[in-house]
């Protein structure tokens, strides 16, 4: 059974810092990996999706990398801003026809002004 | 575009009552999903529908039923609510090669 772990559970940084969020998964037979953002009391917003054949994806100040063989992904946020404060979740979709995602518990990020 | 919409936003039930959570998407996606989110547990898949006319169990299906009414709508029914079903429920949809999942705003359900 796929298990997804995100460490740390919470992170607090001063504004302007570059930071890295970590995600690890136990089964490397994945189809893709997605990073989401969740604001308090809201739904999830997709940030980046990396296919299993890709090594990284970039969107603005965000860069996500994937190392399937080691079962790890990182989300790099450059020049953090208070508006980046949210919970960040990673989720993996396994290979095959099934489309379900397995989620980590998330990292709660606070960017201090 | 509205994306994925869910009704109601909030609901309080007594143990044993029944209710249906509604979800609709306007992105012409084939696949739709129901998740629940509990503190410390992350999101867990309840049921999903890979295409119109099909439904499959996810990780935590007990106590729930679903209906894929048409391509747009996917409902989740609690026949006899229990306090353990107190949670936030999210509907999602996906489609295309990338298969990015798009989420609704959630329904916060409390069962007393």
Interface residues (C-beta under 8 A of the other chain):
Chain A: X4 X31 X32 X34 X36 X42 X43 X44 X45 X46 X49 X51 X89 X91 X93 X97 X99 X100 X101 X103 X104 X105 X106
Chain B: X4 X31 X33 X40 X41 X42 X43 X44 X45 X48 X50 X58 X59 X90 X92 X94 X98 X99 X100 X101 X102 X103 X104 X105 X106
